[in-house]
């Protein structure tokens, strides 16, 4: 029976399977070659993009170096101008005192002259001594007037030099402000890059949210209730954050002053632990995060801890949800 079935299958089979198999292999080979071509083209485009970025970073570093040199020169000029203004102010003060003293003397002599003239007019007879005294007094008054005029000219010249120096200081201040504004804009670029990295790292992780330019961690995720000791889960959740901070530290130029500020916040409920107040608890939690970041390799000079207690809540109300939202640790990249 089975023999007859095999004979019928052999009769119906025409032997055309091998050409179809060859066509399938050829098609698969073409697909593989096409994918390899796309991959090679993508690698080439990526290599060119990375090369362009390296050139842009080199140009930016050169600009930053030139700006730092200009800033140092401007600071030196400002210091020299301040010293010059101080000397001019001292000269002006001395000339003003001398002028005031001479003016007082002139006023006294004018009074004396008026008194003598009145006496001479009343008597209608002038003695030789009185005439000599009056002539001498008039000469002295003329000399004093000449001295006062010279002092006034010197004072006006000093005031003009002081005004010129003040103008130079104002111009220098404007240049410094422009330089500082440029540095602030550079820090904003790195802050945006850091912000994007942390968002990519954290993703949609529970207990972490973005409020403005800060990352907010619920302390219930990081700390046990009423404690400032980081939990194991809290330590692990902060580990990728520390890695991102270390990476951004190597990219931001060393002459830009920046820090990661770590703020501790609590709810308004009275504390019932070993800490005397919510101020102490919030500060201790912020310091615990700083210490853990240091342990993970973040430079100490780039970390700042601050405790705000129950002040500055981000959610109003006296519900348990509001209290939980206000118990938090905030991370922010800012200038020092």
PyMOL commands that set and color helices and strands:
alter all, ss='L'
color gray80, all
select helices_A, chain A and resi 2-12+17-123+128-202+219-222+232-251+278-295+300-302+320-326
alter helices_A, ss='H'
color red, helices_A
select strands_A, chain A and resi 208-211+214-218+258-265+303-307+328-335
alter strands_A, ss='S'
color yellow, strands_A
deselect
rebuild
show_as cartoon
